Amino acid sequence: MKQDYTEGSENIFKDLGSANPEEKLAKAELIFIINKIISEKGLTQKEAAKILNVDQPKISALKCGKLSGFSIERLFSFLNALDQSIDVVVHQNHQESEARTIHVAYA
């Protein structure tokens, strides 16, 4: 049977040909984690905005998964404000096929 689709990779941004796909995926994963924590804490957008020291529209942008306007450093500061610890691990890449990779994990 003929395949009518193309299987994607683990990075939709790379599949779509976006610039800086690894960074965009990392930001999307961090935003997902931030939204999950806000939800788990039962915070309203107004309460979350106060904790993160931003206005409510920024929380709305986070809820909608908007990547622009949020650097990785800023997302890290949001996680710290939500009482989360952040570990950054750097290691030599041994895979020749992928020159650069960024992985985000939530435990």
Secondary structure, DSSP 8 states (H G I E B T S, - for coil): ----S----S-HHHHTT-SSHHHHHHHHHHHHHHHHHHHHTT--HHHHHHHHTS-HHHHHHHHTT--TT--HHHHHHHHHHTT------------TT-S--------
